[in-house]
Amino acid sequence: KLEEFRSHERGHREVFRAELERRGRARCKSYWLCGFGGLVLGLLTGLLGRSGISATTVAVESVVLRHLERQLVELQGVDEPAVSAISSILAEERGHHDQAASHVSENSRLRRVLERLVSAATESVIWLGMKL
């Protein structure tokens, strides 16, 4: 499943790269932070096993879904190619969230702790990426 998710994420990265190219824009200056943060997060939560990986995935995907859905609202009727690009990604992101959620208890202490920490970090990286 993780290989499938990885393949999806690579495809999403390509969609966003094409969108940046279409607009004549460089990727955000926080791109390296996303990569480094993802590596560290993956290594640390990997040590926690399947529940840790799943809880982290739920937290990250929840933030990403909210962000993409807000972007859709803002871009609707303004930039249809961007709306199409984002829409093409949403179903897979929801699938990642739902698949991970099926492997961790809603009331798990680990899930609650990771959700707070990982959500805050993910929100911060997205905010930074939108500002740089």
Buried (B, 14 or more C-beta within 10 A) or exposed (E): EEEEBEEBBEEBEEBBEEBEEEEEEEBBEBBEBBEEBBEEBBEEBEEBEEBBBBBBBBBBBBBBBBBBEEBBEEBEEEBEEBBEBBEEBBEBBBBBBEBBBEBBEEEBEBBBEBBEEBBEBBEBBBEBBEEE
